[in-house]
């Protein structure tokens, strides 16, 4: 079964390393980035000023901070916690 994952419509960072992600189907999910910051690639996200500089990649297939750090729409969808 091939489930189509909605694309990212918008993303808002919060002070506690949570991303609030809105998807193309209207779903909203909260994704905690903090556990990722233990990995070297994501370590710069410990800096809140840098973390807040997140944006949606063209097409909505990921959110990113720079050319090296991104999180796919699939990861955000699968592991984000549903929000009202």
ROBA-966705 format. One line per 5 residues: number of its first residue (from 1); their letters; for each residue x, y, z of N, C-alpha, C, O. Coordinates in steps of 0.001 Angstrom, whole numbers. Example, Ala and Ser with C-alpha at 12.3 -4.5 7.8 and 13.67 -1.06 7.14 Angstrom:
1 = as = 13190,-5690,7800,12300,-4500,7800,13200,-3300,7800,14236,-3319,8465 | 12850,-2250,7080,13670,-1060,7140,12900,30,7870,13409,1138,8039
END
This chain:
1 = xxxxx = 850,-1183,0,0,0,0,892,1242,0,1747,1398,872 | 695,2095,-952,1527,3298,-1084,721,4521,-675,-33,5079,-1472 | 890,4929,578,153,6092,1062,858,7371,623,2066,7528,798 | 91,8258,62,642,9541,-370,741,10476,835,-267,10796,1465 | 1945,10902,1144,2148,11823,2263,1908,13241,1764,2463,13634,737
6 = xxxxx = 1081,14025,2482,862,15410,2067,2158,16221,2139,3054,15903,2921 | 2247,17246,1337,3426,18116,1366,3271,19152,2485,2179,19376,3006 | 4394,19770,2833,4401,20799,3881,3897,22107,3282,4375,22561,2242 | 2921,22700,3965,2370,23978,3520,3054,25140,4241,3387,26157,3632 | 3258,24969,5558,3944,26004,6337,4568,25385,7582,4202,24289,8007
11 = xxxxx = 5522,26118,8153,6186,25650,9372,6441,26842,10289,6831,27920,9841 | 6210,26621,11596,6476,27660,12598,7324,27048,13716,6946,26030,14296 | 8468,27664,14018,9308,27165,15113,8835,27721,16455,8289,28823,16518 | 9047,26953,17530,8762,27452,18875,10050,27416,19693,11044,26826,19270 | 10029,28046,20865,11233,28148,21687,11703,26824,22267,12858,26706,22676
16 = xxxxx = 10827,25827,22307,11211,24546,22908,11584,23497,21853,11410,22298,22074 | 12090,23952,20720,12549,23079,19631,11434,22216,19035,11671,21107,18555 | 10224,22751,19080,9088,22095,18431,8783,22854,17143,8719,24083,17133 | 8596,22105,16063,8116,22691,14813,6624,22410,14705,6193,21266,14854 | 5838,23445,14446,4427,23258,14147,4315,23271,12630,4553,24288,11978
21 = xxxxx = 3946,22113,12086,3946,21927,10639,2515,21801,10144,1745,20983,10647 | 2159,22621,9149,850,22507,8491,1065,21832,7150,1949,22212,6383 | 245,20825,6874,369,20059,5637,-691,20470,4620,-1668,21140,4951 | -474,20054,3382,-1339,20449,2275,-2776,19948,2427,-3682,20490,1794 | -2999,18922,3256,-4365,18419,3464,-5056,19079,4658,-6163,18691,5031
26 = xxxxx = -4392,20088,5262,-4976,20807,6389,-4565,20263,7748,-4865,20879,8771 | -3888,19125,7780,-3428,18534,9030,-2321,19395,9637,-1493,19955,8919 | -2318,19493,10983,-1228,20171,11698,-583,19177,12632,-1275,18419,13311 | 752,19173,12672,1472,18280,13575,2600,19042,14265,3162,19990,13716 | 2916,18598,15489,4035,19158,16255,5176,18151,16188,5007,16983,16538
31 = xxxxx = 6328,18609,15739,7492,17735,15597,8600,18240,16511,9032,19388,16399 | 9061,17376,17419,10114,17746,18374,11483,17491,17744,11856,16346,17491 | 12221,18562,17497,13539,18468,16862,14636,18154,17894,15715,17695,17519 | 14376,18394,19181,15400,18258,20218,16160,16927,20168,17386,16946,20283 | 15496,15765,20003,16261,14510,19967,17273,14450,18810,18301,13782,18920
36 = xxxxx = 16987,15134,17727,17901,15118,16578,19193,15886,16854,20224,15618,16236 | 19135,16847,17787,20298,17713,18013,21480,16974,18623,22573,17532,18716 | 21279,15715,19043,22404,14895,19514,23253,14396,18347,24400,13993,18537 | 22689,14424,17146,23435,13998,15962,24223,15192,15435,23721,16315,15430 | 25447,14956,14995,26329,16035,14561,25688,16923,13495,25806,18147,13546
41 = xxxxx = 25010,16299,12528,24414,17070,11431,23404,18106,11934,23297,19201,11381 | 22658,17745,13000,21603,18621,13507,22037,19463,14704,21238,20248,15215 | 23273,19322,15163,23758,20050,16345,23554,21570,16258,23232,22187,17273 | 23731,22202,15072,23518,23659,15017,22109,24095,15428,21898,25257,15775 | 21142,23168,15393,19768,23526,15760,19608,23774,17256,18566,24262,17694
46 = xxxxx = 20639,23441,18051,20597,23771,19479,20571,25281,19677,20059,25765,20687 | 21116,26023,18726,21097,27487,18761,19699,27946,18347,19298,27770,17196 | 18954,28539,19295,17560,28911,19004,17430,29926,17882,16473,29864,17110 | 18366,30856,17772,18298,31841,16694,18392,31136,15337,17670,31474,14399 | 19281,30165,15250,19425,29385,14017,18182,28516,13795,17668,28433,12680
51 = xxxxx = 17705,27869,14867,16525,27002,14778,15310,27753,14231,14548,27217,13427 | 15140,28992,14672,13980,29796,14243,14030,30159,12761,13030,30601,12197 | 15180,29976,12135,15359,30358,10731,14946,29240,9764,15533,29110,8690 | 13963,28450,10128,13499,27329,9308,12597,27831,8179,11907,28840,8323 | 12614,27121,7067,11722,27469,5963,11275,26195,5244,11878,25133,5396
56 = xxxxx = 10211,26327,4462,9691,25205,3683,10437,25163,2356,10579,26179,1676 | 10909,23977,2001,11581,23796,713,10563,23961,-426,9389,23639,-245 | 10993,24457,-1594,10080,24560,-2739,9431,23210,-3029,10112,22185,-3078 | 8136,23213,-3219,7402,21982,-3462,6850,21358,-2201,5968,20502,-2270 | 7363,21782,-1020,6848,21292,246,7316,19900,639,6672,19228,1444
61 = xxxxx = 8456,19461,63,8929,18104,344,9864,18017,1543,10332,16930,1883 | 10142,19150,2189,11006,19177,3373,10935,20565,3990,10459,21520,3375 | 11426,20648,5236,11732,21948,5828,13241,21981,5968,13871,20942,6164 | 13825,23165,5870,15284,23232,5931,15745,24500,6620,15007,25475,6768 | 17005,24441,7037,17667,25588,7657,18778,26105,6766,19039,27307,6728
66 = xxxxx = 19432,25208,6052,20463,25578,5083,20625,24396,4135,19814,23471,4164 | 21652,24408,3299,21811,23338,2312,22203,22003,2944,22127,20963,2289 | 22619,22023,4209,23056,20796,4876,22026,20193,5831,22064,18995,6108 | 21116,21012,6329,20198,20546,7369,18754,20656,6883,18248,21750,6632 | 18100,19492,6757,16684,19483,6401,16008,18263,7007,16667,17312,7429
71 = xxxxx = 14685,18308,7040,13874,17192,7521,12768,16981,6492,12056,17920,6134 | 12630,15750,6021,11667,15453,4956,10222,15535,5438,9938,15398,6628 | 9319,15760,4489,7892,15790,4805,7446,14438,5359,6564,14377,6216 | 8053,13354,4873,7692,12014,5354,8025,11849,6840,7207,11347,7611 | 9228,12275,7236,9648,12204,8647,8719,13055,9521,8280,12608,10580
76 = xxxxx = 8423,14272,9077,7553,15170,9841,6151,14577,9986,5537,14656,11050 | 5660,13983,8904,4315,13393,8889,4259,12146,9783,3342,11992,10590 | 5250,11262,9629,5249,9998,10354,5452,10170,11858,4843,9453,12651 | 6312,11123,12257,6707,11237,13650,6192,12483,14356,6417,12658,15553 | 5508,13340,13625,4881,14496,14263,3657,14078,15061,2995,13096,14724
81 = xxxx = 3359,14816,16111,2180,14525,16929,1001,15370,16429,1118,16589,16304 | -133,14718,16143,-1299,15469,15645,-1709,16581,16596,-1659,16430,17817 | -2115,17703,16010,-2568,18864,16782,-4007,19164,16401,-4443,18828,15300 | -4745,19794,17304,-6138,20166,16965,-6176,21223,15877,-7256,21652,15470
END
